[in-house]
Amino acid sequence: MKLKKLFVSMMITLTTGYATAAWAVSNHDPVKRALGHIKAHGQAVEKSSGDQFFVRDVIVDRDGGQHVRFDRTYKGLNVIGGDVVVHSRGNGAFISASHTLKHAIDVDTQAHVDETDAIDLAEMEFDATGIRNASSISKLVVYTRDEDPVLAWDVKVLGSKDDGTPAEVHYIIGANAPQLLDHWDDIETSSSDGNGDSFFNGTVAVTTDYSSSSNSYSLRDPSRGNQYTVDMKNKQGGSGSLFADADNAWGNFLLTDRATVGVDAQYGTAMTWDYFKNVHGRTGIANDGKGAFNRVHYGRNYNNAFWSDGCFCMTYGDGDGTTFNPFDSLDVAGHEMSHGVTSRTANLTYSGESGGLNEATSDIFGTMVEYYANNAQDRPDYLIGEKLYKSGTKALRYMHNPSLDGRSASCWSSSVGSLDVHYSSGVANHFFYLLAEGSAAIPASPTCNGSSVTGIGRDAAQRIWYRALTVYMTSSTNYAGARAATLAAAGDLFGLESAEKATVAAAWSAVNVN
């Protein structure tokens, strides 16, 4: 469910425009400090003479500790899997660095595979999936995920699937030998007060925007970064039409009014904004105070939803009306917006185990948004997308026992990384349920090693996952790395000898991540 990272990082030497109030500490610049640590502790980040670093995010703890996230280039080429987080104490002392590089980069940047040949191979792979080809763009990169650094072509092929879902598939083609090294899709699928009669959530308050020139209201929320919702009118292209209304009363609980679905989307966007702000102190998806927007009534009988970094928006289909309802239920809205949070923090690559962690992060936070809203019409639970099914008897995923869907992995094994990311996510979903609720909760959650786990509660569990994502995980983090990241986060939040940290370890062991 998502179209991924298209935002531009600024080069370190030019970075002077970040939010001073959030990032400046005791008159010391965290970015300059982190750069100094990279220079002094180059071996800790596997630095080479050809490396340059671009700041992507800065987190400052209450005690002054600093965590600066960088993207890396090598001789001007993007390094896929080369991102690093530099950790410093409040007094400026270097602590450690989080990354997944195995060796410092030392590669010849002269490609021996012609760019045209790489594009041809990528498009052949693309066409074999049945996706209609639109166009391709390519660039040389250094590829470091799960292997020694190699020169490669990153060929992005744009098209669409038969159901209308856009496709932006990256094919990583070796630049010294024409072979497919990796691939992933950037599409990740799954101030006036008005009243909205929604389809899923009953009557809800929606903050709208009044225009005196038109004497009407629109589904735009000035109090939450101007988040808004447009009607795509069952098209798959164009910008859609902003929902407008004269009396500030929206929807009628039924699908006969196109605004009914718009209310669900706008409400889900507001609840997700409030969740991240009030629980995690994050103001907007990119933590910059700017809102995203929703596109509803996308296509005809479209059974999906997705997040796009390109438009910074969520897109929701109406469902086929037979098996599926519209796809903008509350947990799905939280899921899609959380893809945006991931892309602007750890940026977990959407393939292999990192892709499963990416999907699980959206399931986890989508579920926590549902608990935060505590809406009586959509009672919170650990089922993903249960409101989408017209039968009311199924769900897309079951966090307490992921294998119930017949495809997801409840337990880690060496083959998990070969699964579709929506199914490899089951390991982390299972871990989170055990961490928050425990194995004896209702519903019960069977462990993979026969152990019993006593949960630490949702509040502590969600704080641990958020800190692990934003402070310790990087783009190529796998399940072993996620265990290390959450243990570090639990130690930071609750203490190195805390019961919470011990439960993190026990919950990972309970899903075979040791």
N, C-alpha and C positions, 0 to 999 in steps of 0.2 A: 504493500500500500504506500508509495512515495516517489517523487521526483527530486533528486538529491542536490548535492552541494554546488551551487553556482555563484555564491557570494565571493567577493574578492578580498583576500587577505592583504594587508598593507605591509610593505617591507619594513623590517625592524628599524633600519636607519632613518626611516621617514615617519615612524609612528610617534605622533605627538598629539593626536586628536582624541584619545580615548577619554572616558568619563572620569574626570579627576576625583570627583567625590567618592566614587566607588573603588577606584584603584590606587589612589595615592595614600601612602602610609608614612607618617612621621617624616614627611618631606623627602622620602626615598622613593625613587621610581622602581616599581617591581619589575618592569621589563628590563631596564638597564641592569638591575641587580641580577636578574636571571641570565642575561647575556654574559655578565661577568662570570657567573658560575659555569656557563657553557665553556667559556674560554679557559677557566682555571681547572675544570673537571671534564675535559673533553672526552676522556675515556669512558666516563659514566654515561655519556649520551652517544657513544660510538661516533664521535665527530671526525670528519675528514677535512682536509684542506680545501676541498671544493664545496663544502656545505655553506648554505646561508639559511637563516631562520626568520620566519614571518609570524608575528603574533596573531593568535586567533582568539584567545580568551584569557582573562585574569580573574582569579578568585582570591580574596583576602579574608582570612578567618578573623574571628573576634579577638584572638590573642595576637594578631599581627602576622601569623603565618601566611605565606604567599605561594600560590600555585599558578605558574604561567605556562600556558599551552602554546606550542609553536608548531607550524607546518615547516617542512624542510625542503630545500631544493639542493641539487648537486650539479654544479657547473651550469646553472640556469634551468635545469630540468626538474619538474616536480618529482618528489620521491613518494611513491605510493607505499604506505606503511612506515614512513619515516618520521611521523609526528612524535612529539616528545612533550612531557609536562615536567617542568623544573620546580622542585619543592624547596622552599627556604623557611627558616624560622623567623620569628618576628625581629630578632636581633640581627638578621641578615645572614646567619650561618646556613650553609648548604646542607640539605638533608639527603636528598636522593633525586633521581629522575625516573619517570615512568616512560617506557618505550618498548618496542618489540624487535628492534634491529638485532641481528645476530653478530654482524661485523660492521666495522666502518666501511663506507662505500669506496670502492676503487674499481671503476669500470671504464672501459673505452666508450666514449659517447658517439662514436662513428657507427651508424647502423649498417649492417650487411644485408638486411632484408629490406627490399624497396618498400616505400610507403604504399605504393599502389598494390603490391602483393599482399601486404598486411590488411589493407582495406578489403581486398577480394576475399581473403580467408575469413575475415570477420563477417562480411555480408553473406558468405556461404553458410556460416554457422547460424546467422540470424534468419535467413530464409528457411533453413531446415526446421525452425520452430513454428513455421506457419504464420509468422508475423509479417505484415506488409511493410516493405522497405520504403522509406521516404528519402533519407539522405544520410551521409556519414561525414564525420569530422575526425581528425586524428592528430596525435602529437607524440613526440618521443618523451618517455619517462624512465625513471629508474624504479623497478618493481622489487619490493623487498618482503612481501608477505609470505611468511612460512618458508623462506629459502634465502640463500645468499643473494645479495643485490645483483640484478641483471638489467641490461638495457632492454627496453621493450617499447612497442607501439601501443598506445591507449587509443583504440578506435571506438568511438561512440556512434552507434547506429540508431537512427531515429525512425520510428514507425508506429504502427498501431496494431493491436490484437483484434481478432474477429469480433469481440464483444465491445470494441470501442475504447478499451483502456489504452492510453498512450504507452509507448515503450521507448526507453532511452537506455539501451544496453551497452555497457562497456565490455569490450573484448580486449584482453591483454595478450598481445601477440609478441613472441620473442623477436628481438631485432637482430639476433645473431643466427637464429634458426627459426624457420616459420612454423611455430607451434603455439597452440592455445595454452596460455599459462593460467588464466582465470577469466571469469566473467561475472557480471552482476547487472541487475536492472536498477536504474535510479528511481523508477516508479515503485513505491512501496505501498502495496495494496491493502489491504484491509483497512443629548442628556435630558431627555424627557422620559418619564416612566410610563410605559405602555403595558398592555396586557396581551398575552398571546395564548390562544387555545391550540396547543400542540397535539401532534399525533401520538407521541410516546410519553410525554411528561405532564399531561394535564394542562391546567391553566398556570402559566408562569409569568413572572414579571420580566419584561424586556426593556432595556434602556435604549431609547431611540433618539433620533436627531430631527429637530423641527427646522423647516426652512420657511422663513417669512415670505420669500419671493414666490414660492409655489403654494404657500399655505397648506403644507402637508408634512407628514412625518416619513422617515425612512428607517429601514433596519440597519442603522449605523450607530455605533456605541462610542460617543466621544470620551466616556469615562474609562474605557479600556482600549486605548490606542486606536480609536476609530475602526474597530472591527466591524465588518459589514457582511451582508448576504445578498447575493444576486440570483436571479432566476435565469437559468440557461435555456429555458423554453424547449427542452428536449433536443437541443443541438449539442454538438461536441466541439464546436469552435466558436470564436467570438468572445466578447467580454461579458455577455449577459446583461440583464437589466436589474438595477437596484430596486428592491422591494419598496414600494411607497404606499401610503395609506392616509386618508383624510382625517379619520377619527382616532387613530392610534390604537385601534383594536384589531388584532391580527389572527387570522385563521379561524377554523370552526370545528376543530378536533378531527375533521374528516379530510380525505384526500381530494374532495371536490373543490376545495379552496387551495390554490397553489401556495398561499402564504402559510398554510399549516405546517408543511415541511420546512419552510424557511424559519419558522419559530423554533422548531427543534434544533436546527443548525445554529441559530444565533444563541439560543440558550446553552447549548453544549459548548460553544466557543467562550461564552461568558463564564461558565462554571470552570472550564479548564484554565482560563486566565486567572480566576480567583484562587484556584487550587495552587498553582505554581507560585503566585504572589504571596498568599497567606501562609502556606505551609513551608515553602522553600525560599522565599524572599526573591523570587525571580519575576521581573516585570516584563511580561511578554515572552514569546518564544525565543527571541534572540537576546532577551534581557536588555532591550534598548527602549522599552516603552511603546513600541510600535505594534499595532495589531495586525493579525492576518485577516483573510476573508474567506467566505464560504461560497461555493458554487453548487446549487441544488438543481434538481430536475435535469441532470446531465444525461444526454442520450435517451434512448427508448429501451425500456425493460432492462436497464443496465444494473447488473447484480454485483456492485462493488463500490468501493470508496477509495480515495487515495490522497496523499499529501504531495504537493509539488513545491520544491524550493524555488523553481523558476518563477512561479507566480506568487509565491509565499501564500498558498491558499490550500484549503480543503475542497475536495470535489466529491459529490454524493450522487449516486444513481437512485432511481425510483424503485428498483427491484422489478421483478417480472409480474408481481401481483398474484402469482399462483403459489410459489414456494416462499418468496421473499417480499417483505415490506420494504419501504425506503431504507436506505443505508445510513441515515444520520442519527442513529440512537446515541445515547449519552456516552456509553463506553467507547463506541467507535469514534465519536468526535474527539474524546480525550486521547484515544490511541493515535489518531492521525496527527493531531497537534504535537504529540510527544515525539513523533518522528522528526519534527522540526527542531525540537530541543536537542535531540540526539545529534542531528547534523551540525549543530552549532556548539557542541561540546566534544564528546569523544569521537563523533563522526564514524561510528562503527560501520565498516564496509559490509555491504549487503550480500555477502556470500560466506559460505563456510560457517564456522562457529561464531565468528563476529556478527554475521548476519542473523543467526539465531538469537544472539544477545540483543541486537537491534530490535527485532520483533518483540522479544520478551519485555524489553524496556517499555515499549508502547502498550503492551498488554498490562503490565504492572501499573503504569501511571494512568492508563484508561480506567482500570479498576479502582484505583485510588480516587480518581475524579468522581466516579460513581458513588463511592463512600462519602466523599466530601459533600456532594450535592444532597445525598440522603433524601432523594425524591420518592414520595410514597407511591407514585405511579411506575417507578422503575427502581424497585428495591435493590440496594447494592448487594452484589454477590461476586464470586470469582469465576463466573461464566462470561465468556467473551462473545458478544453479538447475539445473545439469546433473544433479544427483542426483534431481531431481523427475520426470524422464522415465523411465518403465519401460523404454523401448527402450534407454536408455543411449547414444543417438547424437545427442541434441540438447541445447540449452541455451536459456534464456530470452534471454540476451544474450551477446555475444562482445566483450570489451573490446579485444582486439588489432585487431579489424576489425569494428566494430559493424554494418556494412551486411550482414554475412553472414546476419542474421536476416530480411532482405528488407524491413525497415521502419525500422530505426534509421539515423541520420545519422552517418557517419564524419567528415564535414567540415562546417565551419560554412558557412552561407549565410544570406541575409536571410530565408529562409522557415523556418528552423529553429524559431523561436518559435511557429509555427503547428502544429507536430507535437504529438502526445500526449507528455507529459513522459517516458514510458518510452522513447521513441524519440529525442527531442531530447537525452536524456542521453548519447547515443552520442558526441557531440563531446568532452565532458569525460572520459568513459571512455577514449576513444582517446588524448587528451592524457596522461592519467595513465599508461597503459601505455607510451607513448613516453618519458615522463619517467623512469619507474622502470626499464624494461627495454631501451628503445631499439628502433629500427626493424628491426635485424637479429637480434633475439632469436628464440627458438623458442617459439611460432610467430612468423613474421615479421609485421611490421605496416606495411603500405604507407602512405606519407605522402601528403598531399593536394597538396603542392607539389613532389614528387619529391626532397625532401631526405633526408639520412641523419641520424639522431639517435642519439647514444650515451647510454644511460640512466645515471642517477646512483644507482640502487639503490632498493629498496623503502623502506628505513629513512628515507633523506633525503626521498624523494617523499611518504611519508605524513605526515611531520612538517610539510612545507611546506603540504600540503592542510589539515591540521588547524589550523595557525596562521592560514591564510587564512580558513578558515570562522569561527573563533572570534574573530578580532581585526579582520579587514578587511571581510568580506562583510556586507551588510545584506539586508533582505527582498526588495529589488527588484534585486539584483545580476544583471547579464546576463553574456554571455560576455566582452565587452570588460572589464567590471568584474572578472570572475574572473581574467583575465590580469593586470590591475593588482594584484589582491589577492595572487595567488601570487608575483608578482615582489617585492612588498613583503615578503611572508613569507620568501622565499628570501634577500633582502637582510638581514633581521633575523637569520636563523639562521646564514647562512654568509658574509655579507659582500657589500657592494655590487658588488664586482668579482669575485665568486666564479664558479667554473665551474658550480656548481649554479644560480645565478641565470641565467647565460647559457643553460643547458639548458632552464630553464623557458620563456624567450623562444623558443628554437628549437622546443620541443615545441608551443607554442601556434601558432606560424607554420606548423608542419607539419600542423595541422588547420584552417588558414585563419583563425585568430583573430589579427589583426595590430594 
